[in-house]
């Protein structure tokens, strides 16, 4: 095979590999952002449940006292 064909094949392989590396980095960053957002939402939900539980317990105690 001619050297120019080898150069063309190697350039194509390098471009494909570069595209794979770029897309992996891009989507890994998106994954990390989504994971942080989901963790924050879960923490807010847990806090909301704890506050609601405390309010209900306070109301129950208040009703018992009255």
PDB file of N, H, CA, C and O in Angstrom:
ATOM      1  N   UNK A   1       0.830  -1.190   0.000  1.00  0.00           N
ATOM      2  CA  UNK A   1       0.000   0.000   0.000  1.00  0.00           C
ATOM      3  C   UNK A   1       0.869   1.245   0.000  1.00  0.00           C
ATOM      4  O   UNK A   1       1.972   1.253   0.546  1.00  0.00           O
ATOM      5  N   UNK A   2       0.370   2.261  -0.600  1.00  0.00           N
ATOM      6  H   UNK A   2      -0.526   2.255  -1.044  1.00  0.00           H
ATOM      7  CA  UNK A   2       1.118   3.513  -0.647  1.00  0.00           C
ATOM      8  C   UNK A   2       1.112   4.178   0.725  1.00  0.00           C
ATOM      9  O   UNK A   2       0.199   3.989   1.529  1.00  0.00           O
ATOM     10  N   UNK A   3       2.135   4.944   0.957  1.00  0.00           N
ATOM     11  H   UNK A   3       2.876   5.097   0.304  1.00  0.00           H
ATOM     12  CA  UNK A   3       2.275   5.648   2.235  1.00  0.00           C
ATOM     13  C   UNK A   3       1.134   6.641   2.451  1.00  0.00           C
ATOM     14  O   UNK A   3       0.724   6.864   3.590  1.00  0.00           O
ATOM     15  N   UNK A   4       0.622   7.233   1.388  1.00  0.00           N
ATOM     16  H   UNK A   4       0.956   7.052   0.462  1.00  0.00           H
ATOM     17  CA  UNK A   4      -0.460   8.212   1.537  1.00  0.00           C
ATOM     18  C   UNK A   4      -1.744   7.542   2.031  1.00  0.00           C
ATOM     19  O   UNK A   4      -2.525   8.158   2.756  1.00  0.00           O
ATOM     20  N   UNK A   5      -1.963   6.282   1.642  1.00  0.00           N
ATOM     21  H   UNK A   5      -1.329   5.781   1.054  1.00  0.00           H
ATOM     22  CA  UNK A   5      -3.134   5.559   2.146  1.00  0.00           C
ATOM     23  C   UNK A   5      -3.001   5.292   3.644  1.00  0.00           C
ATOM     24  O   UNK A   5      -3.963   5.428   4.401  1.00  0.00           O
ATOM     25  N   UNK A   6      -1.784   4.908   4.060  1.00  0.00           N
ATOM     26  H   UNK A   6      -1.003   4.798   3.446  1.00  0.00           H
ATOM     27  CA  UNK A   6      -1.557   4.675   5.487  1.00  0.00           C
ATOM     28  C   UNK A   6      -1.772   5.963   6.282  1.00  0.00           C
ATOM     29  O   UNK A   6      -2.360   5.943   7.363  1.00  0.00           O
ATOM     30  N   UNK A   7      -1.298   7.064   5.744  1.00  0.00           N
ATOM     31  H   UNK A   7      -0.821   7.080   4.866  1.00  0.00           H
ATOM     32  CA  UNK A   7      -1.477   8.355   6.423  1.00  0.00           C
ATOM     33  C   UNK A   7      -2.957   8.702   6.520  1.00  0.00           C
ATOM     34  O   UNK A   7      -3.410   9.215   7.543  1.00  0.00           O
ATOM     35  N   UNK A   8      -3.703   8.429   5.471  1.00  0.00           N
ATOM     36  H   UNK A   8      -3.335   8.012   4.639  1.00  0.00           H
ATOM     37  CA  UNK A   8      -5.135   8.704   5.481  1.00  0.00           C
ATOM     38  C   UNK A   8      -5.863   7.820   6.492  1.00  0.00           C
ATOM     39  O   UNK A   8      -6.736   8.295   7.219  1.00  0.00           O
ATOM     40  N   UNK A   9      -5.507   6.547   6.538  1.00  0.00           N
ATOM     41  H   UNK A   9      -4.798   6.161   5.947  1.00  0.00           H
ATOM     42  CA  UNK A   9      -6.131   5.609   7.485  1.00  0.00           C
ATOM     43  C   UNK A   9      -5.803   6.009   8.922  1.00  0.00           C
ATOM     44  O   UNK A   9      -6.687   6.016   9.779  1.00  0.00           O
ATOM     45  N   UNK A  10      -4.549   6.340   9.190  1.00  0.00           N
ATOM     46  H   UNK A  10      -3.832   6.335   8.493  1.00  0.00           H
ATOM     47  CA  UNK A  10      -4.155   6.737  10.544  1.00  0.00           C
ATOM     48  C   UNK A  10      -4.826   8.043  10.961  1.00  0.00           C
ATOM     49  O   UNK A  10      -5.199   8.203  12.124  1.00  0.00           O
ATOM     50  N   UNK A  11      -4.981   8.967  10.034  1.00  0.00           N
ATOM     51  H   UNK A  11      -4.678   8.837   9.090  1.00  0.00           H
ATOM     52  CA  UNK A  11      -5.673  10.222  10.337  1.00  0.00           C
ATOM     53  C   UNK A  11      -7.133   9.961  10.676  1.00  0.00           C
ATOM     54  O   UNK A  11      -7.676  10.554  11.608  1.00  0.00           O
ATOM     55  N   UNK A  12      -7.762   9.081   9.924  1.00  0.00           N
ATOM     56  H   UNK A  12      -7.321   8.599   9.166  1.00  0.00           H
ATOM     57  CA  UNK A  12      -9.156   8.731  10.199  1.00  0.00           C
ATOM     58  C   UNK A  12      -9.296   8.086  11.578  1.00  0.00           C
ATOM     59  O   UNK A  12     -10.196   8.440  12.339  1.00  0.00           O
ATOM     60  N   UNK A  13      -8.415   7.147  11.899  1.00  0.00           N
ATOM     61  H   UNK A  13      -7.684   6.860  11.280  1.00  0.00           H
ATOM     62  CA  UNK A  13      -8.460   6.475  13.205  1.00  0.00           C
ATOM     63  C   UNK A  13      -8.227   7.486  14.328  1.00  0.00           C
ATOM     64  O   UNK A  13      -8.885   7.422  15.366  1.00  0.00           O
ATOM     65  N   UNK A  14      -7.297   8.416  14.126  1.00  0.00           N
ATOM     66  H   UNK A  14      -6.762   8.468  13.282  1.00  0.00           H
ATOM     67  CA  UNK A  14      -7.036   9.437  15.145  1.00  0.00           C
ATOM     68  C   UNK A  14      -8.256  10.332  15.339  1.00  0.00           C
ATOM     69  O   UNK A  14      -8.571  10.709  16.468  1.00  0.00           O
ATOM     70  N   UNK A  15      -8.944  10.674  14.256  1.00  0.00           N
ATOM     71  H   UNK A  15      -8.688  10.367  13.339  1.00  0.00           H
ATOM     72  CA  UNK A  15     -10.148  11.507  14.370  1.00  0.00           C
ATOM     73  C   UNK A  15     -11.265  10.772  15.101  1.00  0.00           C
ATOM     74  O   UNK A  15     -11.959  11.361  15.930  1.00  0.00           O
ATOM     75  N   UNK A  16     -11.440   9.500  14.799  1.00  0.00           N
ATOM     76  H   UNK A  16     -10.876   9.022  14.125  1.00  0.00           H
ATOM     77  CA  UNK A  16     -12.471   8.709  15.481  1.00  0.00           C
ATOM     78  C   UNK A  16     -12.144   8.595  16.968  1.00  0.00           C
ATOM     79  O   UNK A  16     -13.025   8.759  17.811  1.00  0.00           O
ATOM     80  N   UNK A  17     -10.879   8.314  17.293  1.00  0.00           N
ATOM     81  H   UNK A  17     -10.162   8.181  16.607  1.00  0.00           H
ATOM     82  CA  UNK A  17     -10.477   8.210  18.698  1.00  0.00           C
ATOM     83  C   UNK A  17     -10.665   9.547  19.414  1.00  0.00           C
ATOM     84  O   UNK A  17     -11.136   9.578  20.551  1.00  0.00           O
ATOM     85  N   UNK A  18     -10.305  10.636  18.766  1.00  0.00           N
ATOM     86  H   UNK A  18      -9.922  10.611  17.843  1.00  0.00           H
ATOM     87  CA  UNK A  18     -10.495  11.958  19.371  1.00  0.00           C
ATOM     88  C   UNK A  18     -11.958  12.263  19.610  1.00  0.00           C
ATOM     89  O   UNK A  18     -12.318  12.830  20.641  1.00  0.00           O
ATOM     90  N   UNK A  19     -12.803  11.890  18.662  1.00  0.00           N
ATOM     91  H   UNK A  19     -12.510  11.430  17.824  1.00  0.00           H
ATOM     92  CA  UNK A  19     -14.247  12.089  18.837  1.00  0.00           C
ATOM     93  C   UNK A  19     -14.796  11.290  20.000  1.00  0.00           C
ATOM     94  O   UNK A  19     -15.643  11.777  20.749  1.00  0.00           O
ATOM     95  N   UNK A  20     -14.319  10.066  20.154  1.00  0.00           N
ATOM     96  H   UNK A  20     -13.632   9.671  19.545  1.00  0.00           H
ATOM     97  CA  UNK A  20     -14.766   9.239  21.279  1.00  0.00           C
ATOM     98  C   UNK A  20     -14.328   9.833  22.615  1.00  0.00           C
ATOM     99  O   UNK A  20     -15.104   9.868  23.570  1.00  0.00           O
ATOM    100  N   UNK A  21     -13.098  10.291  22.675  1.00  0.00           N
ATOM    101  H   UNK A  21     -12.468  10.262  21.899  1.00  0.00           H
ATOM    102  CA  UNK A  21     -12.596  10.903  23.913  1.00  0.00           C
ATOM    103  C   UNK A  21     -13.385  12.163  24.239  1.00  0.00           C
ATOM    104  O   UNK A  21     -13.771  12.369  25.390  1.00  0.00           O
ATOM    105  N   UNK A  22     -13.628  13.011  23.241  1.00  0.00           N
ATOM    106  H   UNK A  22     -13.315  12.843  22.306  1.00  0.00           H
ATOM    107  CA  UNK A  22     -14.382  14.242  23.474  1.00  0.00           C
ATOM    108  C   UNK A  22     -15.797  13.934  23.955  1.00  0.00           C
ATOM    109  O   UNK A  22     -16.271  14.546  24.912  1.00  0.00           O
ATOM    110  N   UNK A  23     -16.480  12.988  23.298  1.00  0.00           N
ATOM    111  H   UNK A  23     -16.096  12.491  22.520  1.00  0.00           H
ATOM    112  CA  UNK A  23     -17.863  12.697  23.686  1.00  0.00           C
ATOM    113  C   UNK A  23     -17.920  12.059  25.070  1.00  0.00           C
ATOM    114  O   UNK A  23     -18.847  12.331  25.833  1.00  0.00           O
ATOM    115  N   UNK A  24     -16.944  11.213  25.406  1.00  0.00           N
ATOM    116  H   UNK A  24     -16.192  10.992  24.786  1.00  0.00           H
ATOM    117  CA  UNK A  24     -16.921  10.622  26.744  1.00  0.00           C
ATOM    118  C   UNK A  24     -16.751  11.706  27.799  1.00  0.00           C
ATOM    119  O   UNK A  24     -17.431  11.681  28.825  1.00  0.00           O
ATOM    120  N   UNK A  25     -15.865  12.644  27.562  1.00  0.00           N
ATOM    121  H   UNK A  25     -15.314  12.664  26.728  1.00  0.00           H
ATOM    122  CA  UNK A  25     -15.648  13.741  28.505  1.00  0.00           C
ATOM    123  C   UNK A  25     -16.895  14.615  28.618  1.00  0.00           C
ATOM    124  O   UNK A  25     -17.288  14.999  29.719  1.00  0.00           O
ATOM    125  N   UNK A  26     -17.510  14.925  27.493  1.00  0.00           N
ATOM    126  H   UNK A  26     -17.191  14.613  26.599  1.00  0.00           H
ATOM    127  CA  UNK A  26     -18.701  15.780  27.481  1.00  0.00           C
ATOM    128  C   UNK A  26     -19.842  15.137  28.270  1.00  0.00           C
ATOM    129  O   UNK A  26     -20.436  15.780  29.136  1.00  0.00           O
ATOM    130  N   UNK A  27     -20.148  13.886  27.979  1.00  0.00           N
ATOM    131  H   UNK A  27     -19.666  13.364  27.276  1.00  0.00           H
ATOM    132  CA  UNK A  27     -21.278  13.243  28.629  1.00  0.00           C
ATOM    133  C   UNK A  27     -20.982  12.857  30.071  1.00  0.00           C
ATOM    134  O   UNK A  27     -21.905  12.745  30.877  1.00  0.00           O
ATOM    135  N   UNK A  28     -19.709  12.651  30.413  1.00  0.00           N
ATOM    136  H   UNK A  28     -18.959  12.742  29.758  1.00  0.00           H
ATOM    137  CA  UNK A  28     -19.375  12.402  31.814  1.00  0.00           C
ATOM    138  C   UNK A  28     -19.621  13.666  32.634  1.00  0.00           C
ATOM    139  O   UNK A  28     -20.106  13.592  33.763  1.00  0.00           O
ATOM    140  N   UNK A  29     -19.287  14.822  32.069  1.00  0.00           N
ATOM    141  H   UNK A  29     -18.893  14.882  31.152  1.00  0.00           H
ATOM    142  CA  UNK A  29     -19.571  16.095  32.745  1.00  0.00           C
ATOM    143  C   UNK A  29     -21.061  16.298  32.942  1.00  0.00           C
ATOM    144  O   UNK A  29     -21.492  16.742  34.007  1.00  0.00           O
ATOM    145  N   UNK A  30     -21.851  15.977  31.930  1.00  0.00           N
ATOM    146  H   UNK A  30     -21.501  15.616  31.066  1.00  0.00           H
ATOM    147  CA  UNK A  30     -23.316  16.085  32.055  1.00  0.00           C
ATOM    148  C   UNK A  30     -23.824  15.145  33.136  1.00  0.00           C
ATOM    149  O   UNK A  30     -24.713  15.505  33.907  1.00  0.00           O
ATOM    150  N   UNK A  31     -23.260  13.934  33.197  1.00  0.00           N
ATOM    151  H   UNK A  31     -22.537  13.642  32.571  1.00  0.00           H
ATOM    152  CA  UNK A  31     -23.656  12.963  34.214  1.00  0.00           C
ATOM    153  C   UNK A  31     -23.366  13.490  35.612  1.00  0.00           C
ATOM    154  O   UNK A  31     -24.199  13.362  36.509  1.00  0.00           O
ATOM    155  N   UNK A  32     -22.199  14.079  35.803  1.00  0.00           N
ATOM    156  H   UNK A  32     -21.522  14.184  35.075  1.00  0.00           H
ATOM    157  CA  UNK A  32     -21.846  14.606  37.125  1.00  0.00           C
ATOM    158  C   UNK A  32     -22.772  15.745  37.537  1.00  0.00           C
ATOM    159  O   UNK A  32     -23.168  15.828  38.700  1.00  0.00           O
ATOM    160  N   UNK A  33     -23.121  16.625  36.593  1.00  0.00           N
ATOM    161  H   UNK A  33     -22.799  16.557  35.648  1.00  0.00           H
ATOM    162  CA  UNK A  33     -24.057  17.711  36.899  1.00  0.00           C
ATOM    163  C   UNK A  33     -25.418  17.160  37.303  1.00  0.00           C
ATOM    164  O   UNK A  33     -26.018  17.630  38.270  1.00  0.00           O
ATOM    165  N   UNK A  34     -25.902  16.176  36.575  1.00  0.00           N
ATOM    166  H   UNK A  34     -25.415  15.795  35.790  1.00  0.00           H
ATOM    167  CA  UNK A  34     -27.208  15.584  36.879  1.00  0.00           C
ATOM    168  C   UNK A  34     -27.175  14.857  38.222  1.00  0.00           C
ATOM    169  O   UNK A  34     -28.148  14.894  38.974  1.00  0.00           O
ATOM    170  N   UNK A  35     -26.064  14.202  38.518  1.00  0.00           N
ATOM    171  H   UNK A  35     -25.273  14.173  37.907  1.00  0.00           H
ATOM    172  CA  UNK A  35     -25.935  13.503  39.793  1.00  0.00           C
ATOM    173  C   UNK A  35     -25.968  14.502  40.957  1.00  0.00           C
ATOM    174  O   UNK A  35     -26.615  14.237  41.970  1.00  0.00           O
ATOM    175  N   UNK A  36     -25.290  15.628  40.832  1.00  0.00           N
ATOM    176  H   UNK A  36     -24.764  15.843  40.009  1.00  0.00           H
ATOM    177  CA  UNK A  36     -25.318  16.656  41.877  1.00  0.00           C
ATOM    178  C   UNK A  36     -26.729  17.201  42.061  1.00  0.00           C
ATOM    179  O   UNK A  36     -27.177  17.404  43.190  1.00  0.00           O
ATOM    180  N   UNK A  37     -27.431  17.437  40.949  1.00  0.00           N
ATOM    181  H   UNK A  37     -27.066  17.272  40.032  1.00  0.00           H
ATOM    182  CA  UNK A  37     -28.795  17.952  41.015  1.00  0.00           C
ATOM    183  C   UNK A  37     -29.718  16.951  41.699  1.00  0.00           C
ATOM    184  O   UNK A  37     -30.556  17.334  42.516  1.00  0.00           O
ATOM    185  N   UNK A  38     -29.570  15.682  41.372  1.00  0.00           N
ATOM    186  H   UNK A  38     -28.889  15.371  40.708  1.00  0.00           H
ATOM    187  CA  UNK A  38     -30.412  14.650  41.972  1.00  0.00           C
ATOM    188  C   UNK A  38     -30.117  14.502  43.464  1.00  0.00           C
ATOM    189  O   UNK A  38     -31.038  14.327  44.261  1.00  0.00           O
ATOM    190  N   UNK A  39     -28.847  14.572  43.845  1.00  0.00           N
ATOM    191  H   UNK A  39     -28.099  14.715  43.197  1.00  0.00           H
ATOM    192  CA  UNK A  39     -28.491  14.480  45.263  1.00  0.00           C
ATOM    193  C   UNK A  39     -29.069  15.649  46.054  1.00  0.00           C
ATOM    194  O   UNK A  39     -29.559  15.468  47.168  1.00  0.00           O
ATOM    195  N   UNK A  40     -29.010  16.845  45.478  1.00  0.00           N
ATOM    196  H   UNK A  40     -28.612  16.992  44.573  1.00  0.00           H
ATOM    197  CA  UNK A  40     -29.566  18.020  46.153  1.00  0.00           C
ATOM    198  C   UNK A  40     -31.078  17.894  46.291  1.00  0.00           C
ATOM    199  O   UNK A  40     -31.635  18.253  47.329  1.00  0.00           O
ATOM    200  N   UNK A  41     -31.742  17.394  45.267  1.00  0.00           N
ATOM    201  H   UNK A  41     -31.290  17.103  44.424  1.00  0.00           H
ATOM    202  CA  UNK A  41     -33.196  17.216  45.333  1.00  0.00           C
ATOM    203  C   UNK A  41     -33.565  16.178  46.388  1.00  0.00           C
ATOM    204  O   UNK A  41     -34.549  16.345  47.109  1.00  0.00           O
ATOM    205  N   UNK A  42     -32.785  15.117  46.478  1.00  0.00           N
ATOM    206  H   UNK A  42     -31.986  14.981  45.892  1.00  0.00           H
ATOM    207  CA  UNK A  42     -33.056  14.091  47.487  1.00  0.00           C
ATOM    208  C   UNK A  42     -32.851  14.651  48.892  1.00  0.00           C
ATOM    209  O   UNK A  42     -33.626  14.344  49.798  1.00  0.00           O
ATOM    210  N   UNK A  43     -31.832  15.456  49.079  1.00  0.00           N
ATOM    211  H   UNK A  43     -31.202  15.705  48.343  1.00  0.00           H
ATOM    212  CA  UNK A  43     -31.579  16.065  50.387  1.00  0.00           C
ATOM    213  C   UNK A  43     -32.715  17.016  50.769  1.00  0.00           C
ATOM    214  O   UNK A  43     -33.144  17.041  51.923  1.00  0.00           O
ATOM    215  N   UNK A  44     -33.203  17.801  49.799  1.00  0.00           N
ATOM    216  H   UNK A  44     -32.855  17.781  48.862  1.00  0.00           H
ATOM    217  CA  UNK A  44     -34.330  18.696  50.080  1.00  0.00           C
ATOM    218  C   UNK A  44     -35.578  17.896  50.440  1.00  0.00           C
ATOM    219  O   UNK A  44     -36.330  18.290  51.330  1.00  0.00           O
ATOM    220  N   UNK A  45     -35.800  16.786  49.761  1.00  0.00           N
ATOM    221  H   UNK A  45     -35.189  16.465  49.037  1.00  0.00           H
ATOM    222  CA  UNK A  45     -36.969  15.959  50.055  1.00  0.00           C
ATOM    223  C   UNK A  45     -36.866  15.374  51.459  1.00  0.00           C
ATOM    224  O   UNK A  45     -37.856  15.337  52.191  1.00  0.00           O
ATOM    225  N   UNK A  46     -35.675  14.916  51.837  1.00  0.00           N
ATOM    226  H   UNK A  46     -34.872  14.947  51.243  1.00  0.00           H
ATOM    227  CA  UNK A  46     -35.486  14.377  53.185  1.00  0.00           C
ATOM    228  C   UNK A  46     -35.725  15.454  54.239  1.00  0.00           C
ATOM    229  O   UNK A  46     -36.348  15.184  55.266  1.00  0.00           O
ATOM    230  N   UNK A  47     -35.239  16.670  53.998  1.00  0.00           N
ATOM    231  H   UNK A  47     -34.733  16.890  53.164  1.00  0.00           H
ATOM    232  CA  UNK A  47     -35.447  17.769  54.942  1.00  0.00           C
ATOM    233  C   UNK A  47     -36.928  18.103  55.066  1.00  0.00           C
ATOM    234  O   UNK A  47     -37.426  18.354  56.164  1.00  0.00           O
ATOM    235  N   UNK A  48     -37.624  18.103  53.945  1.00  0.00           N
ATOM    236  H   UNK A  48     -37.220  17.899  53.053  1.00  0.00           H
ATOM    237  CA  UNK A  48     -39.055  18.398  53.950  1.00  0.00           C
ATOM    238  C   UNK A  48     -39.823  17.347  54.730  1.00  0.00           C
ATOM    239  O   UNK A  48     -40.734  17.674  55.490  1.00  0.00           O
ATOM    240  N   UNK A  49     -39.457  16.081  54.544  1.00  0.00           N
ATOM    241  H   UNK A  49     -38.717  15.816  53.926  1.00  0.00           H
ATOM    242  CA  UNK A  49     -40.124  15.007  55.286  1.00  0.00           C
ATOM    243  C   UNK A  49     -39.879  15.146  56.786  1.00  0.00           C
ATOM    244  O   UNK A  49     -40.791  14.932  57.584  1.00  0.00           O
ATOM    245  N   UNK A  50     -38.656  15.503  57.175  1.00  0.00           N
ATOM    246  H   UNK A  50     -37.915  15.677  56.526  1.00  0.00           H
ATOM    247  CA  UNK A  50     -38.342  15.664  58.593  1.00  0.00           C
ATOM    248  C   UNK A  50     -39.133  16.822  59.194  1.00  0.00           C
ATOM    249  O   UNK A  50     -39.649  16.705  60.305  1.00  0.00           O
ATOM    250  N   UNK A  51     -39.235  17.930  58.478  1.00  0.00           N
ATOM    251  H   UNK A  51     -38.816  18.026  57.575  1.00  0.00           H
ATOM    252  CA  UNK A  51     -39.992  19.081  58.978  1.00  0.00           C
ATOM    253  C   UNK A  51     -41.466  18.725  59.114  1.00  0.00           C
ATOM    254  O   UNK A  51     -42.100  19.064  60.113  1.00  0.00           O
ATOM    255  N   UNK A  52     -42.011  18.042  58.110  1.00  0.00           N
ATOM    256  H   UNK A  52     -41.496  17.767  57.298  1.00  0.00           H
ATOM    257  CA  UNK A  52     -43.419  17.645  58.161  1.00  0.00           C
ATOM    258  C   UNK A  52     -43.676  16.706  59.332  1.00  0.00           C
ATOM    259  O   UNK A  52     -44.687  16.823  60.024  1.00  0.00           O
ATOM    260  N   UNK A  53     -42.759  15.780  59.546  1.00  0.00           N
ATOM    261  H   UNK A  53     -41.938  15.685  58.984  1.00  0.00           H
ATOM    262  CA  UNK A  53     -42.904  14.848  60.668  1.00  0.00           C
ATOM    263  C   UNK A  53     -42.878  15.595  62.000  1.00  0.00           C
ATOM    264  O   UNK A  53     -43.655  15.277  62.901  1.00  0.00           O
ATOM    265  N   UNK A  54     -41.998  16.578  62.133  1.00  0.00           N
ATOM    266  H   UNK A  54     -41.367  16.836  61.401  1.00  0.00           H
ATOM    267  CA  UNK A  54     -41.928  17.356  63.370  1.00  0.00           C
ATOM    268  C   UNK A  54     -43.203  18.164  63.596  1.00  0.00           C
ATOM    269  O   UNK A  54     -43.683  18.256  64.725  1.00  0.00           O
ATOM    270  N   UNK A  55     -43.752  18.746  62.542  1.00  0.00           N
ATOM    271  H   UNK A  55     -43.362  18.672  61.624  1.00  0.00           H
ATOM    272  CA  UNK A  55     -44.988  19.521  62.673  1.00  0.00           C
ATOM    273  C   UNK A  55     -46.133  18.607  63.092  1.00  0.00           C
ATOM    274  O   UNK A  55     -46.915  18.955  63.977  1.00  0.00           O
ATOM    275  N   UNK A  56     -46.233  17.449  62.468  1.00  0.00           N
ATOM    276  H   UNK A  56     -45.598  17.165  61.750  1.00  0.00           H
ATOM    277  CA  UNK A  56     -47.309  16.514  62.830  1.00  0.00           C
ATOM    278  C   UNK A  56     -47.164  16.022  64.267  1.00  0.00           C
ATOM    279  O   UNK A  56     -48.160  15.883  64.977  1.00  0.00           O
ATOM    280  N   UNK A  57     -45.942  15.761  64.698  1.00  0.00           N
ATOM    281  H   UNK A  57     -45.132  15.875  64.121  1.00  0.00           H
ATOM    282  CA  UNK A  57     -45.714  15.322  66.075  1.00  0.00           C
ATOM    283  C   UNK A  57     -46.098  16.433  67.049  1.00  0.00           C
ATOM    284  O   UNK A  57     -46.707  16.171  68.086  1.00  0.00           O
ATOM    285  N   UNK A  58     -45.738  17.683  66.713  1.00  0.00           N
ATOM    286  H   UNK A  58     -45.243  17.896  65.871  1.00  0.00           H
ATOM    287  CA  UNK A  58     -46.094  18.823  67.561  1.00  0.00           C
ATOM    288  C   UNK A  58     -47.602  18.983  67.649  1.00  0.00           C
ATOM    289  O   UNK A  58     -48.138  19.238  68.727  1.00  0.00           O
ATOM    290  N   UNK A  59     -48.288  18.837  66.524  1.00  0.00           N
ATOM    291  H   UNK A  59     -47.852  18.630  65.648  1.00  0.00           H
ATOM    292  CA  UNK A  59     -49.755  18.940  66.526  1.00  0.00           C
ATOM    293  C   UNK A  59     -50.380  17.831  67.361  1.00  0.00           C
ATOM    294  O   UNK A  59     -51.350  18.064  68.081  1.00  0.00           O
ATOM    295  N   UNK A  60     -49.826  16.623  67.265  1.00  0.00           N
ATOM    296  H   UNK A  60     -49.038  16.433  66.679  1.00  0.00           H
ATOM    297  CA  UNK A  60     -50.360  15.509  68.051  1.00  0.00           C
ATOM    298  C   UNK A  60     -50.169  15.766  69.542  1.00  0.00           C
ATOM    299  O   UNK A  60     -51.077  15.509  70.333  1.00  0.00           O
ATOM    300  N   UNK A  61     -49.011  16.266  69.930  1.00  0.00           N
ATOM    301  H   UNK A  61     -48.274  16.475  69.288  1.00  0.00           H
ATOM    302  CA  UNK A  61     -48.757  16.574  71.341  1.00  0.00           C
ATOM    303  C   UNK A  61     -49.681  17.688  71.808  1.00  0.00           C
ATOM    304  O   UNK A  61     -50.222  17.631  72.913  1.00  0.00           O
ATOM    305  N   UNK A  62     -49.864  18.704  70.966  1.00  0.00           N
ATOM    306  H   UNK A  62     -49.425  18.751  70.068  1.00  0.00           H
ATOM    307  CA  UNK A  62     -50.756  19.811  71.310  1.00  0.00           C
ATOM    308  C   UNK A  62     -52.183  19.313  71.503  1.00  0.00           C
ATOM    309  O   UNK A  62     -52.868  19.745  72.430  1.00  0.00           O
ATOM    310  N   UNK A  63     -52.633  18.420  70.650  1.00  0.00           N
ATOM    311  H   UNK A  63     -52.077  18.069  69.897  1.00  0.00           H
ATOM    312  CA  UNK A  63     -53.986  17.871  70.777  1.00  0.00           C
ATOM    313  C   UNK A  63     -54.138  17.021  72.029  1.00  0.00           C
ATOM    314  O   UNK A  63     -55.207  17.003  72.640  1.00  0.00           O
ATOM    315  N   UNK A  64     -53.083  16.319  72.415  1.00  0.00           N
ATOM    316  H   UNK A  64     -52.215  16.334  71.919  1.00  0.00           H
ATOM    317  CA  UNK A  64     -53.146  15.509  73.636  1.00  0.00           C
ATOM    318  C   UNK A  64     -53.228  16.410  74.861  1.00  0.00           C
ATOM    319  O   UNK A  64     -53.976  16.117  75.794  1.00  0.00           O
ATOM    320  N   UNK A  65     -52.474  17.495  74.868  1.00  0.00           N
ATOM    321  H   UNK A  65     -51.867  17.733  74.110  1.00  0.00           H
ATOM    322  CA  UNK A  65     -52.448  18.410  76.007  1.00  0.00           C
ATOM    323  C   UNK A  65     -53.796  19.099  76.183  1.00  0.00           C
ATOM    324  O   UNK A  65     -54.236  19.309  77.314  1.00  0.00           O
ATOM    325  N   UNK A  66     -54.452  19.451  75.095  1.00  0.00           N
ATOM    326  H   UNK A  66     -54.094  19.280  74.177  1.00  0.00           H
ATOM    327  CA  UNK A  66     -55.707  20.198  75.200  1.00  0.00           C
ATOM    328  C   UNK A  66     -56.752  19.292  75.652  1.00  0.00           C
ATOM    329  O   UNK A  66     -57.900  19.705  75.813  1.00  0.00           O
TER     330      UNK A  66
END
